[in-house]
Amino acid sequence: MIAADVSASTGAPTVAILVTIVATVVVMCLLGVVWYLARTMRVMRQAADDLRRESAALLTEMRGAIGLASRDLERADGLLETAESISATVDSASRQAYLTLSRPVVKVLAFGTGTRKAARRLRRATREG
């Protein structure tokens, strides 16, 4: 019986040592994973900070470009309105000139046609007569 007790008592410390070694290896692996995750988080935080800085600069530049485009668009709109106004004024002036000049021109042409016909009749009458 004593021999059985000795082997049982010597097996317990061996199991405890094995469990301790396995637990230590597991803890070391977990510490390695935590260290790797922490390093990855630092890299990601740095990348996010870089992205934030670059996007802020791009956003500022984009706002400036949009402001410039807006001013140019307003200017082009003003030029278009001025061109439409000039076109309407020229159209009105053209119509007024047509109305003003067409009546006297028609009268002069009619007078010229009538004078030509009268002159022909007079020439015929003088030739015949």
C-alpha positions as CSV (number, residue, x, y, z in Angstrom):
1,M,0.0,0.0,0.0
2,I,2.8,2.3,0.6
3,A,4.1,1.8,-2.9
4,A,0.7,2.8,-4.3
5,D,0.7,6.0,-2.2
6,V,4.1,7.0,-3.4
7,S,3.3,6.6,-7.1
8,A,0.1,8.5,-6.6
9,S,1.7,11.3,-4.7
10,T,4.6,11.7,-7.2
11,G,2.1,11.9,-10.1
12,A,0.2,14.9,-8.8
13,P,3.2,17.3,-8.8
14,T,4.0,16.1,-12.4
15,V,0.4,16.9,-13.5
16,A,0.6,20.2,-11.7
17,I,3.9,21.0,-13.4
18,L,2.5,20.1,-16.8
19,V,-0.7,22.2,-16.3
20,T,1.5,25.1,-15.2
21,I,3.7,24.8,-18.3
22,V,0.6,24.5,-20.6
23,A,-1.0,27.5,-18.9
24,T,2.2,29.5,-19.2
25,V,2.4,28.7,-22.9
26,V,-1.3,29.7,-23.4
27,V,-0.8,32.9,-21.5
28,M,2.4,33.7,-23.6
29,C,0.4,33.1,-26.8
30,L,-2.4,35.3,-25.6
31,L,0.1,38.0,-24.7
32,G,1.6,37.7,-28.2
33,V,-1.9,38.1,-29.7
34,V,-2.6,41.1,-27.5
35,W,0.7,42.7,-28.5
36,Y,0.0,42.1,-32.2
37,L,-3.5,43.6,-31.9
38,A,-2.1,46.6,-30.1
39,R,0.5,47.2,-32.8
40,T,-2.2,46.8,-35.5
41,M,-4.4,49.3,-33.6
42,R,-1.5,51.8,-33.5
43,V,-0.9,51.4,-37.3
44,M,-4.7,51.8,-38.0
45,R,-4.9,54.9,-35.7
46,Q,-2.0,56.5,-37.6
47,A,-3.6,55.7,-41.0
48,A,-6.9,57.2,-39.8
49,D,-5.1,60.3,-38.6
50,D,-3.3,60.6,-42.0
51,L,-6.6,60.1,-43.8
52,R,-8.3,62.8,-41.6
53,R,-5.5,65.3,-42.3
54,E,-5.5,64.7,-46.1
55,S,-9.3,64.7,-46.3
56,A,-9.5,68.0,-44.4
57,A,-7.0,69.6,-46.9
58,L,-8.9,68.2,-49.8
59,L,-12.2,69.4,-48.4
60,T,-10.8,72.9,-47.9
61,E,-9.5,72.9,-51.5
62,M,-12.8,71.6,-52.8
63,R,-14.8,74.3,-51.0
64,G,-12.5,76.9,-52.7
65,A,-13.1,75.4,-56.1
66,I,-16.8,75.3,-55.6
67,G,-16.9,78.9,-54.5
68,L,-14.9,79.9,-57.6
69,A,-17.2,77.9,-59.8
70,S,-20.2,79.5,-58.2
71,R,-18.9,83.0,-58.8
72,D,-18.1,82.1,-62.4
73,L,-21.6,80.7,-62.9
74,E,-23.2,83.9,-61.5
75,R,-21.0,85.9,-63.8
76,A,-22.0,83.8,-66.8
77,D,-25.6,84.1,-65.8
78,G,-25.3,87.9,-65.7
79,L,-23.7,87.9,-69.1
80,L,-26.5,85.7,-70.5
81,E,-29.1,88.0,-69.1
82,T,-27.3,91.0,-70.7
83,A,-27.1,89.2,-74.0
84,E,-30.8,88.4,-73.9
85,S,-31.6,92.0,-73.1
86,I,-29.4,93.2,-76.0
87,S,-31.0,90.7,-78.3
88,A,-34.5,91.9,-77.3
89,T,-33.4,95.5,-77.8
90,V,-31.9,94.8,-81.2
91,D,-35.0,92.8,-82.2
92,S,-37.3,95.7,-81.1
93,A,-35.1,98.3,-82.9
94,S,-35.0,96.1,-86.1
95,R,-38.8,95.8,-86.0
96,Q,-39.2,99.5,-85.5
97,A,-36.8,100.3,-88.3
98,Y,-38.6,98.0,-90.6
99,L,-42.0,99.6,-89.7
100,T,-40.5,103.1,-90.0
101,L,-38.7,102.5,-93.3
102,S,-41.0,100.1,-95.1
103,R,-43.9,102.5,-95.6
104,P,-41.9,105.3,-97.2
105,V,-40.0,102.8,-99.3
106,V,-43.2,101.2,-100.5
107,K,-44.5,104.6,-101.3
108,V,-41.3,105.6,-103.2
109,L,-41.4,102.3,-105.1
110,A,-45.1,102.8,-105.9
111,F,-44.4,106.4,-107.0
112,G,-41.5,105.2,-109.2
113,T,-43.7,102.5,-110.8
114,G,-46.5,104.9,-111.4
115,T,-44.0,107.5,-112.9
116,R,-42.5,104.8,-115.2
117,K,-46.0,103.8,-116.4
118,A,-46.9,107.5,-117.0
119,A,-43.7,108.1,-118.8
120,R,-44.3,105.1,-121.1
121,R,-47.8,106.3,-121.9
122,L,-46.5,109.7,-122.7
123,R,-43.8,108.3,-125.0
124,R,-46.4,106.2,-126.8
125,A,-48.7,109.1,-127.1
126,T,-46.0,111.3,-128.5
127,R,-44.9,108.6,-131.0
128,E,-48.5,108.0,-132.1
129,G,-49.4,111.4,-132.2
